[in-house]
Amino acid sequence: MEQAIALLKQLIATPSVSRSEDGTAALLIAHLNEAGIAVERMHNNVYARSAHWDDGKPVVMLNSHHDTVKPAASWTHDPFAPTIEGDRLYGLGSNDAGASVVCLIEAFKHYYNESLPFNLLLVISAEEELGGETGIRELLPTLGRIDMALVGEPTQLQAAVGERGLVVLDCVAHGRRGHAARNEGINALYIAIDDINAMRDYQPEKISSLLGPIKFTATMMECGTQHNVVPDECRWVMDMRTTDAYSNEETVELVRARVKSDVKPRSTRLRASAIDESHPLVRAAVALGSTPYISPTTSDMSHMAFPSLKLGPGDSARSHTADEYILLSEIAAGVDYYTRFIAQLATTI
């Protein structure tokens, strides 16, 4: 535990806002090299393979991220000065996801030279907070076969067996300008309102057995030039939380078929993730006392086309907040849990 806390303090003290993680990448490499572990780096992603790699065995990826969001203005502590007060360790990224990073590293070090029924692949990725182009999305295709992943995020050591995907739609309703005092023009605002109402209670036929219904939420609107002009264009935004019942691309087409507005997705790469509760990852977590649940937040699991389970120390309610902290007792529990999890997983594969 002492090594995990010391490493986490160093990570906090080294700014690593997304796309600027050079310092923490170098720090992680030095720490693993000191433990006798061969490390590779792609951009600011750091990864290592267990010593007795066997291409005939399944590959289990241990993943978390070392980037952070920018600190909020309302911090009362220095976000880059690790500060311990009682059981709390304050610092930016301490909870999301520094604690998971250091706990996974300790577990990987513990089993690095052990012979297991699977290979361990440690991946500490960058740009997770932005879903960046040179984060895990670019790294994954270079790593070869991966059969499953344990993703370290603050879940209070409970088993997040699924998370919804995210697609943001930029929509434009088109009308025809006219004078508001006369019965002229085609009001683009009314078209946008009709479209929003058409989506408000809409539920596609297929519903995910694990993630439930897709959630459509209109969140922004902009139109009009002055009070007496019928607007000929109205822009609005929809936040879609997608599921495994439809692909993101299929969900976009469902919306296009239902509205008159032009619909353009900003991206379709943040996909829903769902893992069956009979999977060895879930069975191992349940055997250790974790309760499966659906996570309300997205993570790098959205880029993984293989079964993945999100689980780690800390509480997501502290993520992205001022005076973010992790409990020292949570770090101790995280190291112990991940170590026992890998041993338990070895009995189920």
N, C-alpha and C positions, 0 to 999 in steps of 0.2 A: 504493500500500500504506500509506503514511504516514497518509493521510486515513482509511482503513479502521481502522487501529489507534487513531487518535485518537478516532474515533467510538465504537469498541468500549469504550475506557476510560471515556468519558462514560456509556455505557449501563450498564456495570458499577457505576459510582458512583451511579447513580440507581435506587433500589429499584423493582422492577417485578414483584413477586409477583402471580400471577394475580388479576385483578379490581382490582388497584391499580397499573395501568400508566400513569396520567395523566402522570407525569413523563417517561417514556421516549417516550410518544406525542408530547408537545410537543417533545422533543428531536429526534426524527426529522423532524417537520414543519419545524422551524427549519433543520435541516441540508439538507433537500431544497430549501427555499425559497432558501437561500443559494446553491444551485447553479442557481437560476433555474427550478426545477421547480414547477409548480402542484400542490398537494397537497390531498386531501380527507380528511375524518375522519368515521368513524361509531363512536360510543362511543370505545374506545381503539384501534380498527383504523385504520391509516393506509394510504392508497393513492394512486397517481398513474398517469396514462396518458402514453404517449409522445407527443411533440409533434405528429407528423404522422399523427394518428389517421385511419384510413380504414375506414369501416364495411364496406367490401367485402372487407377482408382478414381472415384468421384472427386470433384473439386468443390470445396466449401469456401466461399469468400466471406471474410470478416471485413466489413466496410463501415467507415464513418467519414466525417469531413472535418477539415481543419480551418476552413474559412469562417468568417463571421459577417454579420451585418455591421453597418456603421453604428457607433454608439449614439444613443438618444441624448438630447441636450439636457435632460433632467437627471442625469447621473449625479449622485451626491458623493460617490467614491470616484477615484481615478480609474476609468475602465481598464487601463493597461497596467495598473499596479495591483498585483494579487494581494488581497488583504484577508486575513483570517480573523474572524470575530466569533468566538465560541466554536460551534460546529460548522459555521458557514465560511466558505471560501468565495469572496467576491471577485468578479473580473469578467470582462467581455469574453464571451465564448466558453465560460466555465461550465455552463449547463448545456448549451447548444453549440457544438456538441463535444467540447473538450473532454468532459468526463468520460464519454463513451470512447473517444479516441484513446485515452491513456489506459482505460480498463481493457479494451480490446488488445492493445499492444502488450500489456502484462500477460494476458491469456495466451497470445500468440508466442511470446517468449517462453512461456511455461511448456508449450507443446512443440516448440520449434524443432527439437531433435528427437521427438517421440515418434514411434511408428503407430499410426492411426489407420483405421479402415478408409480414410479419405485424406486428400491433400488439403492443406490450409493455405489460402491465398489472402494475405493482408493487404487491403487497399484503403489508404487514407487519402481521400479525394479533395479536390479544390472546386471552387465556384458553385458549390451546392446551393448556396443561398440565392444565386441568380439563375440557376439552371444553365450555367455558362457553356460556351461552345468548346472550351478546352478543359472542361472538367471530366467527370466520369463518362459523359456521353461520347467523347472522343476516345477515352482510354479503353472502354470495355471491348470494342472490336479487336483490340491488339492483344488481349490477354489470353486468347484461346478459349477452350471449353470451360464453362462454369455451370455447375449443376444446381447450386442453390446458394443463397446468401443470408447472412445475419447482418442486419443494418443497425448500427448503433445510433440511436436518437433517444432523447429523454422521454421515456414512457413509464417511469416509475417501476421498471422491471416487469411490466405487464406485456403481453404478446399482441402487438398490433398485426392482425392477420390480413388487414386490407386497408387501403386508402383510396379515396376517389381521385380520378384524374382531374385536370383543369384545362379548359379551353376558354379563352376570352374572345368574344366575337365583337368586331367593329361593324356596326350596321348603319346603313344609310337609306332613309325613305325619300323617295323622289316625288315631287308634286309639280304645280305650276303656279307661278306668282300671280297675284291679283290684289285688288284693293279690298281691304277688310270691310269697307262700308257698302260694297256691292256684292252680289252673289257671283263672284268671279274666282277663277283660279281653282287649283286642287291643293288642299292643305296637307303638306307633308307631315305636319305635326300630328294631324288626326290619323294618318296612315301609320305613323310610328306607334301611336297609342293603341290602335287596333292590333298591330303586330305584337306589342308587349302584352296586351290582354290575351291574345291568342296563345302566348307562351306561358302565361302566368300560372295556369292550372293544368298545363299539358303534361301528360305522362305517356311516353311511348309504350307500345304493347309489351315488350320484354322488360322484365325487372330482375335485377341481379339478386340471386338468393342470399348473397353475402353482404353486398353493399347497399341493397335497397334501390329506391328510385333515383333517376337522374334529377339533379336540382338545377333549375333555370332561374336566374335572378337578374333582372334589369337593374343596372347600377348607376348609369350616367345618361344624360341627354343634353343636346345642344342644338338649338335652331332659332331661326328668326333674326330679322335685322332691325325692325322697329314695330311699334304697336299697330300700325294701320296697314301692314303689308302681310298678305297671306304667304307663309314661307313655302318656298319650292324645294327645300332640302331640310331634313332633320336627321342628325347623327345621334345614335344611341349605342350603348354598350351592354352586352349581356355576359355575365359570369356563369359558366356551365361547369358543374361538378359531375364528371362523367363516371360511368361504371364499366364493369367487364361485360355487361349485356350487349353493348355495341362498341365498336371501335370509335375513337374520337372522330375519325373522318366520316363514319356512318352517322354519328350524332349531328355533325354539322349539316349533313344532307337532310336529316329529318327537320331541322330548323328551316332550311331553305325552302323545303316543300310546304311549310306552314305559313310563312310570312311573305309580304310583298317587298319588303326592304331588301336591298343588296346586303349580303352577309359575307364577311371576310374574317377567317380565324387568324389571330396573331401567330399562333403555333398550335400544332396538334401533337407535340412530342411528349407532353406530360400526361402519361397514360395511367389509367386505374390499375391498381395492384390488388390481387386477391390470391390467397393460398388456402387450400383445403385443410380442414382441421385434422385430417388423417395423415398429413405430410409429416415426415420425421422431424422437421424443424419445430412444428407446432407440438407434436407429441413430446419432444424433449422439454419444451418450455412448460407445458402443462404438468409434466412429471416433477418439475422443480417448483410447482405452486403458482405459476403465472396464469392469469385469466385472459383468454382471447377477447379482443375487442376491435372495433373499427376506428382507425385514427382519423381525426378531422383535418389533419395537416398533410401536406405532400412532402416528399423527400426524394432522394436519389433512387428509391425503388421504382419511380415512374419511368426510369430508363432501362429497367431490367426485364428481359424477356424470359427469365427463369424464375422458379419459385423463390420468394424472399420473405423474410420475417423481420419486422422492425421492433427492436427491444433494447432498452438501455437505461442507465441510471439517470436520475433527475426528473424534472417535471416540465412538460412542454408549456405550461402556463407561465413559466419564468422566461421562456425564450423571447428574444427581441425586446426585452423590457429593460428599463433603467435599473441599475444596481442588481444585475443578474448574478445569481450565486448557485453554487452546488454545495451540498452538505458533505463534509469529510466522511461521515458515516455512509453516505450514498456511494462514495468512491470505493470504500472498503467492500460494501455489499456488491458493487458492480464487478470488481476484480474477482471476488469469490463466485459470483453468479456465472460470469462468462467461463471461468475455469471449469466449473461443474457442468455447465451447459455442453461444452465440447465433449466432456467425458460421457455425459448422458446421450448425446447425439451418436457417439461411437457405438452405443448399445442398440440403437434403433436402425442403423444403416447396414 
